Amino acid sequence: MDHGDYTRRRVADRRPAGVRPLSDRGSDNNSKIRNNKRIQKKSEIVSNKNQIRSTERMLRKELPSEVRETLAKKLKVLNKHQEIQSHLAIERENFLINQSVNFFEKIRLMGWSWMTAIALMTLFLSCNFKGALADGVTPEEARELRDEVRGMFYHAFDGYMHHAFPFDELRPMSCTGEDSLGGYALTLIDSLDTLVLLGDHKQFSKSVEWIGKNLHFDINKTVSIFETTIRILGGLLSAHLLASDNATGMKIQSYDNQLLHLSEDLAQRLLPAFNTPTGIPFGSVNLMRGVDDNESKITSTAGGGTLTLEFGVLSRLTNNPIYEQVTKNAVHGIWARRSKLNLVGAHINVFTGEWTQMDAGIGTSIDSFYEYLLKAYLLFGDDEYLFMFREAYKAAMHYLYHDPWYVEVNMNSGATVWPLFNSLQAFWPGLQVLAGDIDPAIQTHAAFFSVWKKYGFTPEGYNLASHNVQQGQKSYPLRPELIESTYWLYKATRDPRYLDVGRDIVASLQYGARCPCGYCHIQDVETHKKEDHMESFFLAETVKYLWLLFDLAAGPSNIIENGPYRYVFSTEGHFLPATPEISLAGEYCSYYGAFCKYDGGNASRYEDLNPKAYPSHHRVEKFTSKSAFIKGQCSGLSHGQKFGISYIPLSEPSLETEVNEEKVDDVSPRSPVLLVENSTSEYLPYRD
């Protein structure tokens, strides 16, 4: 699909090629006069709206009381005028609707065919509705909004650096800091590639230099495997790839792979968590002592299955396949235990492989498992991930999708157990865009945004049966998922409605969440009561996707759209490049002059996985970390049997058991355009 210019015309302004507008036909002066009046009226409406927005922006600034009073009076007059114009527009629309009804009644009485009637009605509407439609975001306003979002980023980032650094996160109301993850400047690391996106080379270089000199992970703290991987490891790797490559325009001349060394050190400290019978990692690990004896054996599906991008990139940058293999093992362990319906539950025991929560959905505790199946294929080209995604997606659309909403069902029976929209589901339309299934994405996004419009924010839970906020889930912690999907849908369709969505979201954040030193959590979306906390992902994702949305509309000038590579966004919004070294590892190592530590980049040469290589206090003497590996191959097996069905536990597990390292043939056909089979979408997936 050729998306054309972002300033594509409104529906009412389109006409068949070669057909001139009515005002250009003949020398009908009356027609020209009417057309000129219509254009003048539309210009007045647009001008009035722009004046309102400009005045509102001025009132947000610190101004003398006299100036503020004058602007307030002006805004009151402008709003009154706008109210009158809106009322007239509604009256005009109602009149035209009545006219259209009378029109069709006349057509029926005259005995004309319906095809003729529809053709004439189309012409009638194109003449009368011109100028009556709501005006969207203009290119000029898109640039203003992009700059406003940039200001939002620096308001929060500067607040963190001045009042909270080097603590993990900012308390934006009290202007203090707190350690929420590991005590290693989390917000700074999470913000590195956003600084690059905004072109702030000076602050990016300064931040990388500080991290390289001061950050270390030899600390006695127990951290989340999931959060540490997506925020810290992903942030370090993305920044390393930007700082070390001349092609990005952000290369730091004094940089000597410090962030890569930190990434490898951190990943080594996370590896003990993968030493389980199923290959699915524990939820937490101590960075000094490994897995504690009392560590819970229950983890979430997302927690165990959302590690492949970061660990896979690290393997390809360090030529050490252990990181990629253990995370792929974890995915195998989860996928092999799916139900007969191809659904997965929310929580699983990493030792027994039993599901402890069998509610299947696309939201909390499962969401990014689906996301990384597709994105691992997009980044690494591994068809096994594509096969698993297709099967999982097909099941989700069959059992979870109740147009346009998604519910939670029992993974074994498919019976609905929870008619709830939770805010983490809002990533799904964006994922559907990447998969090429855009029509349901449009419908679902519209439903999700209707919740935002109702409250000004999306609550953590919205009950689809009562159409009210779910008790105990009234907060909005500045989540980015709805904004992320808005960006992807605009990129795929260039529909201006998504710019209107972005503008509404910016207004909500500015009026409802802005605090003295940053942006606050909304504790209750019904009262808009604020909470003194700002997650690092606000700078890593929320602001990033808003900025990308408006920059794309204004004429993109960023590394994602105009850079040297195609990028895949991690679930934390860190962009990872599809360079030959990462996406074509085997082929890259075979090129003349390529430097690889092992022959030909053969990823089947995995290092010893004996837990003695990384200390852990958890007693697992009777188990091996590789018992969940898919064993062997057979030419008579189907693709599904090779990839995920033939899970075979070892009969006599022990720590000394050798891992079967036979390589499974790549037998799945590539699907470079549509990744979802039998899609009925009229759109093709957007390709950079």
N, C-alpha and C positions, 0 to 999 in steps of 0.2 A: 504493500500500500504506500503510495506517495503521499506523505503527510503535508507537503507543501509548506507555505509560510505560516508562521504561528498566528498571523493576523487574518486568518481565513474569515470569509464573510459569514454573517448571520444567515440562518436558513431563509429568512424573508428576502435577503438580498441576492439569492442565487437565481440564475435563470439559465436555460439551455444555451449551449454555445451558439453564437451567431445571432441571438435574439436581442435586439436592443431594448432598453427600458422604454416604457411608454412615453416618458417625457421627451425622448429623442425622435419620436415618429412624427413626421409631417411638421406642420407649422402651427400646431394648436397652442396659441398663446395662453389660453386659460389653463390648459394642462400644465404648461411650464410654470405658470404662476402658482398653481396649487402645489406643484412639486417643490418649488423654492420655499414656499411657506412651511411645508412639512420638514424640509431640511433645516430651516431656521429654527423651528420649534424643537427639533431634536437637539440641535446645538445648544439651545437655551437650557434644556434639561440636563445635558451632559455637563455644561458649564456650572450649573447650580450644584450638581453632585460633587464636582471637583472642588468647588469653593467650600463645601461642607467638610470634605476630607482634609483640605488644607487647614481650615480653621481648627478642626479637632486636633490635628497634629501640633499646631501652635500652642494650643491650650495645655498640652502635655508638658511643655517646657516651663522652666522657671522664668516668669515674667513679672514686671511691676504690676501692682494691683489695678492701676488705671487702665493699662493695656489689656489686662485680663478681663476687666468689666466690659470694655468696648468689644472685645472679641466674643464674649459670652452673649451680648445683645445681638451681635451680627449673626451668630450661630442660631439663635432663637428665631430670627427672621428667616434665615435660609431654610431651617427645618420646617417652618410653617409653609413657606412657598413650596417646598418639596412635597409636603403632605397634600397640598392642593393639587399639584401636578399628578401625584399618584392617584388621587381620587378621580381626577378627570380621565386618567388612563384606564382605570377600572371601568368607568362609565362607558368609555369608548369601546372597550373590549366587549362588554355586555351587549352594546348596541350591535357590534359586528357579528356576535354570535347569533343574535336574533335575526339579523339580516341573512346569515348563512342558512338558518332554519327555513326562512321564507323562500330563499333561493332554491333549496332542494324541493320544497313543496311545489313550486312553480315548474321545476324540471319534471316532477312526477306527473303533473297535470298535462304537460305538453307532450308526454310520451317519449322523451329522449332517452337514449341508452344511459346506463349508469357510468360507463366509461367516458362518454361525452360530458356528463354532469361533473364527474370528478376532475376532468381536465379544465373545465370552465371554472370550477370552484377554486382550483389551485391558482389560476390566474387572478381570480377575484381577491383571494387572500393576499397574494403577493403585492397587489396594488394597495390594499387597505391597511394591512398590518405593518407596512413599512414604517419604521420609526416608533411603533407601539410596543416593541419588545423591550425587555429590560436590558440595560447596557451593562456589558461585562467589563473586565479589567482591560484598560487600554495599554498599549506598549509603554507609554510614558508612566502610567501608574505602576506597571510591572517593575520598571526600573526603580521607582520610588519605594515600592514594597521590598524589593531586593535590598536596597540600601537600609531600609528600616530593619529588616531581619539581620543584616550585618551589625547594625547598632545593638540589636538584642543580644547577639552573641558576645560582643565586647562588653556590654553592661554586665553580663553574667561572668564572663571569663576574667575580666579585670577585677570584679568583686571577689572571685575566688583567689586570684593571685595576690591581691592586697590584704585580704582578711583571713584566708583559710590555708593557703599554701604553706608547707607541704603536706597538710592533712589530706585525707582522701577526698572529702566533699565539703561543700559550702553550706552553712546555715544562713540563708539569704535575708532573714528578718533580723536576726541578732548580729549579723555580720561576723560570725565566728566560723571555725572549722571543726570537723569531726572525722575520726577514722572509722570507716564503715566496712572496709573489706580487708586490707592488709597493712595499711599504714605506709603506702608507697606512692603518694601523689597521684592517686587514681584519676582525678579529673584532668590533670595536666596530660597524662598519657592518653586518655580517652579523647582529648581535644586536638591531638597533634595533626591528624590529617584534615581536620576542619580548618586549621590555620593555613594549611597548604591550599585548600580549596579557595580560601579567601585571598590567596596571594601574599600572605604575610610571611615573607621569607625571613625577616629579621627575628620575629618572635619564635618562629619554628626553629631556626638555627640556635637561638639562645636556649630554648627548651630542650632540644636534643643534647646540647652540650652539658646542661645541668644534669640530665638523666644519666648520661654516660659516665659522669664523674661521681655522682652521689647515690644512685639507686643500687640496691643489692637485695637479694631475696634470702639471705642467710638469717632468717628471723624465726623465732619460735611462735608462729601463729598458724592456726588452723583456718584454711580458706576454702571457699566454694570452688570446685573444679570448673563448673560451668561459668560462673561470673569471672573468675580469674582468666580463663581461656579467652572468652569473647571480649573482655574489656582490656586486660593488661597484655596478654600475648598477642591478640589481634592488633591492638594499638601500636605495640612495639614493632611488629612485623610490617605493618602498613607504612609506618614512619621510616623504617629502615629502607624499604624499597623505594621510597620517595627521595630520601637523603643520599642514596648511593648511586643514583642513576642520572646521568647528564640529560637524558631525554625528557625527564619530568620538568626541567627548569627549576628544580628545587634542590639540586645537589649541593651538599655542604662540603667545601674543599677540605676541611680539616677532619671530616668524618672518617672513622676507621672501623666500621662495623660494630661499634659498641652496642647498639640496640640488638643486633643479631646475636651477639654473645650473651646478652642478658636474656634474650628469648630462649636460647638453648639451655641456659642454666635454670630458668624457670620451668621449662618443660621437663627437664630431668627430675625436678622436685615434685612434679605432678604425676610422674609415671607410676609410683607405687600404688596409686588409686586403681590402676587397671589390673592389678594382680588379684583377679577374682575367678571363680570357676566358669562364669558365663562370658567373661571378657568385658562385661558392662562395668564401668568404674564406680567406685564409691562416690558419694556426693561431695565429700570433703577430704582434705589431706593437710597434714601439718608440714610446713615448708622445711622444717629441720628434722623432724622425727618420722616422717612418713605417715601411714594411716594409724590412728590411735586404736587401742584395743576396744574401746567402747563406741567406736564409730558405727552409725546406723547402717544396716545392710539394705535399706530401702532408698531407692533413688527414682527420680522422674525420668520419663522417656526423653524429654527434651534435654535434661541434664546429661544423659548418657549418649544421646545421638546427635548432639550439636557441637561437635569438636573437630570434625573432619577438615574443614577449610583451614583453620589455623595450624593444626598439627601437620596437615598435608603440605602446606606451603613451607613450614619449617623443615620437613624432611627433604624437600626438593632444593631448598637453599643450602642445607648443610650436608646433603648427600648421605643422610642417615635415615634409612627407611623405617626405623623403629617407631617413630612418632606417627607416621601415617598408618602403619600396620595396626597399632593398638586401637586407634580410633575407628578404623574400618572394622576391626574385630568387634568393637562395641555395637556398631550398627548391625553387623551380622547377628549378634546375640539378641538384639531387640527384634529384628525382622523375623528371625527364625521362630520366635515365640508369638507371632501374630495369630489372630484367630482365623477360623476357616473363612470368615468374611473379609479377610485382609485388613482388619482393623487392629490397632494397638491400644493398650490401656494407658493410664496416666502414671502409675507407679509400679515398680517391679523390684523383687528381691534379687540383688546382684549375686547371691550365692546359690539359691535354689532355682531361680528363673521363674518363680511364680508371681503372677500379677497380684498386687495387693490392693490396687484400685483399678477396676475394669471399665471405667467410664471412658469411652472413646470420643474425641472431639478434635477441633482444630485450634483450641485456645490454650488455656493455662495447662502447663506441665507437658504439653505435646507439641505445641505450635511449630517451633523451629526444627523439630525432627523432620517434618515434611519439607521445610525450607531448605535444609542442608542436603537432602537427597537430590533435589534438583540442582542446587548451586554447586555441589561437588561434581556433578556431571558437567555443568557449564564451565567450571574452572579447570578440571582435570581431564575431561573427556572420557571418563570411565563409564562404559555402558552399563555396568552393573548397577550403578546408582540410578541411571535412567530407568532401568527395568523396575527397580523397587519403587521409584517415584510414580511411574505410570500405574502400577498395581495399587499403590496406596491412594493415589489421587482418584482413581476410578471408584474405589470403595468409599472414599469420603464423599464424593458427589452422589453416590447412590444411597448411602445410609444416613449421612449427616446433613445433607442439603435439603432444606425446606424453603424453597424459593420465596424471598431472597435471603433468608436467615439460615444459620447453622445451629444445630442442637447437639447435645451430648447423648450418646446411646450406649447400651451395653455392648461391649466388643464381641460377645459371643452370639447374642440373639438379635441385635440391631434394634431392640426396643428403646424408645425414648425414655431417658431417665431425668433429663434436666433441660427444660426449654429456656435457656439463658444465653444472652449475648454478653460475653465478657470482652473487655477492651483489647486483650491480646489477639482476639480473632481478626482485628482490623488489618493485620498484615496480609491476610489471605487474598484480597483482590490484587494486590501488587504481585504476589506469587503467581496468580493466574495470568497476569500480563506476561510474565517471563515464560510461562508455559504455552502461551498463545491462545488461551481460552478467555477471551475478553468480554463477551456478552454477559455471562453470569457475573463477572467481576464488576461490570458497570452497575448492574442491579443491586448487588450486595453492598457496594460502596455507597450507593444512594441511601440504602436502608440504614447503614451504620452512621452516615452523616446526619440523618434525621434525628438520631439520638443526641448528637452533638448540638444540633440546632435547638433541640428541646431544652437542654440544660446549660448550654454554653461550653460544656466539656463532655467527654464520655466518661461515665462512671465505670468502675471496675466491673460491675455486674448490672445488667438490665434485664428484668424478668419479662419474657415475651408473652407470658400468659396474662399478667396483670398490667403490663405496659407501664411499670414503675421501676424505680431504682431498687435493686435487690438490697435488702437489709444487710448491713455489715460490709457492703461493697460500694460505698458512696463516694469514694475518693477518686481523684485524678492526679496521679503522680508524674505529670508532664510527659506522658507516653507518646512515642513517635509513630506508632503503627498506622493510624489513620492518615497521617501526613505522608508517610512513605507510600501508601497505596495511591494517594492523590497524585503524587509526583509521577509514579509509573503509569497511571492511567492518562495523565496529560501527555506524557512523553509518547505513548502509543497512539492516542487519538487526536491530540491537539485540540480537544474540545474545550472552549473557554470556560465552561461551567466549573472546571477544576481549579481555574484561577480564582473564581469567585469563592470556592471552598477554602482555598489557601488564604484569601483575604479575610474571610470570617474567622479562621483559626488564629491569624495574627492579631486581629482585634480582640478576641477572647483572651489570648495570652497577655496582651498589653494592658487591658483593662482589669482582668481578673486575677492574674498570676504575678504580675510585676511587683517586686519588693525592693527595698532600699539597695541591696547589694547583689541582686540576681532575680531569679524567678522561683516562686514558692509552689510546693505541692498544694493542690486544692483538697482540703480535708473532706468537704461535703459539696457535691456539685449542685445541690438544691439551694444551699445558703451561700455558697462561694467562700466559705470560711477557709482561711489559709493555714498552712502548716509550715514550720520553720525547717524545711529540708529541700535540697535540690540534687537530684540524682545526676551522676556524671553523664548519663546518656542524653540529657537535655542538650548538651553541647556536642556530643558525638553523633546524635541522630536527629532529634526534633528540629533544631535550628538548621542543621545541614540540609535536610530534605526540603524545608521551607525555602531556603536560599536557592537550592537547585531548581525548584519549581519556578520561581520568578525569574531566575537568570535564564532559564530555558525560554521563557516567554519574551524576555527582553532582547534576546539574541545572545546565545550562550558564549561565555568567555571563561570557561573553566576547564580543568584538566580532564574531567569525566567526559565531556562532550568533544573537546578538541585536543585531548592528550595523545600520546604516542601509542597507547594500548587500549584495549577494551578492559573494563573493570567489572568485577563481581563484588557486590556489597556483602559483607558479613552480616550476621544478625544484629550486630552492634553498630552497623553503619560504616565500618572500616572498609575502604575499597582496596581490593587486591587485584593486581594486574595479571592479565592472561599473557604473560611473557613466554617465550619459548622455553626458558628454564623451568617455569612452573607448569605450563599447560602441555608442553611437549617434552617431558623430561627424558624419555627414552631416545627420541629422535635428536634432542638437543645434545645429548652426550655423545652421539655418533658423529656430530659435525666436526670437521677438521678444525683443530685449535680449541675445541671446547674442553674445559677443565672439569673432570669428574673423578671422584675418589675411588669409584668402583667401576669395573669394566663395563662399558656400554650403557651405564645407567640401569643395569639389571636390578629391578626392585625385588627380585625373589631372594636376594642374598641378605636375609635379615639377621641381625645380631642376636646373640643369646638373650632370651627373655627371662632367664633365671632371676627370680626376685632378689637374689643376693647382690645383683648389680646395683640395686637401689634399695636402701634399708627400709624396712617397715616393721612395726611392732605388732601388726595384726597376725595372729596365728593361722596360717593357711597351709600347714605342712602337707595336707592330704589333697591339695588341689594344684592345678596348673593354670596359669593365666591364659592359656591358649586352647582350653578344652572346647571352646565354642567355634573353633575354626572349621570352615567347610572343607571336607577332606576329599581329595582326589577328583577325578573326572572320568566320565564314561561317554563314549561317542553316542550311546543310545539314549542318554538323558535329554530331556527337554531343557530349554533355556531356563524355565522356572525352577526345575529340579536342581540345576547347577547353581543358580543364584538364589539361595535363601531357603529352599525347602529341605535340602538334604543335610539338615543339622544332625550331627552324630556325636554324642558325648563319648569321651574315651572310656573304655571298659575298666581300666585300672589306672585312674589318674594319680599322678605323682609329680613332684617338682622336677624329676629328672626326665620326664617323658619328652621325647623330641617332637617338635612341631612339624607336621607335614607341610612342606613348602612347595608342593607341586603347583604350577601356575595354571589357572583356569583360562582356557582360550577365550579370546574376545570374539564372541559369536553373534552379539546383538548388532543389528543394522543401525547405522547412524541416522539421526533425525535432526538435521541442522536447523529446521525452521519450526515446524509444529511438534511440540513435545508431548501434547495430549492427543491421543487417538480419538477419532470421530468427533472432533470439535466442530460445532456448528457456527462458530464465530464468523462474522463478516469481516473481521479485522485479521491482519497478519501480525504476528508478534513483532514489536519494534526491534530493529537491528541497527546498531550504531554504524 
